Amino acid sequence: MNINRLRSSVRRGAWRGFWLGALCWAWGVQAQPAQVVQLPEVVVTATRVNTPLEDVVRDVTVLGREEIEASGASTLVELLGRLPGVVGVGDARLYIRGAEARMTAVYVDGVRVDRQDALTPGGGAPWDVLPLDDVERIEVLRGTASSLYGSDGMGGVVRIITTPTTGEGNSTRASLGVGAWQQQAASVSVRRQLEQTQVGVAVSTEHHDGYDQRPDLQHTPANLAQRRQQAHAYWQWGQPDAGGRLTLGVRQGLTRQASVKVNYLNVAPWSADGTGTNFWVTQILNQWHVEWAQQDATQGTRVALNQATLDFGDTYPSSARAFKGITSTLSAQRQGQAEWGQWHAGYEGKQDRYQTQPWDYNPAVNAVRHQHALFGGLGLPLGLAQAQLDARYDTSSADTSVLTGSVSAGMPVAGWQWRGTLGSGYRLPTMSQRFSIYGSASVRPEKSVSAELSAERGDVAQGHTTVTLYQQRFDDLILDLSSNSSCANGSFCATNVERAQVDGWTLVHRQAWGAWLGALSMDGMVASNKSGGNQGKDLNLRPRLSWQASLQRQWAAVNASVDYQHVGRRFDDAANTKPLAAYGVWKLGVSGVLSPHWRWRLNVDNLTDATYETFKDYAAPGRRWSMHLVWQGG
């Protein structure tokens, strides 16, 4: 018997037994009735401390559970890619204000997750294995945030929250879904309150047969299937404002995706004989976190320890590949309120471990890197104006020390609320860029300087308008160049070669007319290389113009919406030799209430069955529909 296979089966059985037992226990608990407490909406991402949304001077979008469900999105990239200033490509890439996809720091319940390469050059978040079904809210911060979160936060931050942070009470939610491509989906989440203790369990699964992503190749089966599974459990004791709250949480996410092997050394259609070979890619994200938080009217303390482990494996025809990235973080933060404003200060320690099995001509890698950081911030009320100052000093066992900072301010002028931010950012080389045969000790961290200015006025009833201008400059961008022979591999070596700059603007207008609600957002962007052989060329996959319009109408127990998204012309390569045509996609959503506990939702994506590409030679999905039935109660 294969010992590794036996161990894998035992591990899967243990996980499934744990989740089933936890779900049954949470459902069967005799809970104490509790009054649901509605607290003012606060955000954490923009300042690292709880801040009322109206006091935030950074560009932040908050999505709640109702908005996530109403979107009908099946993936996080699809959901976030429809936000102003954000471009989503496929299921695994997200560009915030033109910054590289790897320059966005992503947290799930406070746990940072990152791929550290694993076949995604430059690293970045494993978007295709992150949760969506049990997400309570999402906070998206646009613009550099390294002075708050260190490496990875050059372009922005996405905080995904599944564990409730406010409110009390019991809730149960279950949903069933069907759709195109033989889609089948189901999810259950249970939360119970027992005096000072709150527990929750959520599980979900989805499977579909997919579609032919490479119609230019002959491969069997033509449709590429996908399966996603998520499981999450948490336990909380106490209250932050009454002696403190302790939170323990665990999560596991699994994605299994069919893919096609192609030979990229040949010319189109890539394989010399026009055929491809299917194989399976499996990603498993395990994470756990422990947090203690205490907060009263004037001060607070937060201590957290967490870990995220991403296992990547496939059945690649020539040689199966296996990668593992482990990120462990310890953080401690203290905040307080003084006469002159709010302050916070803290420490963060992080360990990255990167492991790969040998495959083809690539040797095994087992590398560790340690990072330590001190950070602090001040929130200053200045009459009608507000200011936020942040600074952070990071050291690394394998890289140079970096000091980053930012200053933000907001004030009303002539009926408009003005906000501005100036900040610096950086991103460390990934573990592969530093320690693999493609890496080098001479690779320097990527750095950035960004500035933004925005103005907003009005409300939804009379018309709410926001205009934002921004500029981001990136230095020492890291690329893997086939012509570079400075690493052990002799080619495709990571090196600092380029400077780039992004100049952009965003316009958002929302207005209500009785039972109608309309919204229009437009993004203009010039993202270009400023050095090297591609000087003056557009950065790949960034459209110069994109816009989205939506119209929503409420009739008693039924809500209907129609959206149109236009993505302009862009290029699939840095040399701008592979253009991707502009396209537009219509989306229809209808939802309704059947009873106090039951509701339904129907979504149709790509209503007109438009043909387009998000990557060169990879077909995008055609028209697809999904139907969900949801039950929610105490």
Secondary structure, DSSP 4 states (H G I P E B T S, - for coil): --HHHHHHHHHHHHHHHHHHHHHHHHHH--PPP-PPP----EESTTTSS-EEGGG--S-EEEEEHHHHHHHT-SSHHHHHTTSTTEEEETTTEEEETT--GGGEEEEETTEE-----TTSTT----GGGS--TT--EEEEEES--HHHH-TTTTSEEEEEE-S--S----EEEEEEEEETTTEEEEEEEEEEEETTEEEEEEEEEEEE----S-TTSB-SSSS--EEEEEEEEEEEEEETTTTEEEEEEEEEEEEEEEEEE--TTSPTTSSTTSB-EEEEEEEEEEEEEEEEEEE-SSEEEEEEEEEEEEEEEE--SSS--EEEEEEEEEEEEEEEEETTEEEEEEEEEEEEEEEE--BTTBPPEEEEEEEEEEEEEEEEEETTEEEEEEEEEEEESSS--EEEEEEEEEEEETTEEEEEEEEEEEEPPPHHHHHSTT--TTPPPEEEEEEEEEEEE--TTT-EEEEEEEEEEEEEEEEEETT---STTSSSEEEEEEEEEEEEEEEEEEEEETTEEEEEEEEEEEEEE-SSTTTTPBPTT--SEEEEEEEEEEETTEEEEEEEEEE--EESSTTS-SEE--EEEEEEEEEEESSSSEEEEEEEESTT----EEETTEEPP-SEEEEEEEEEE-
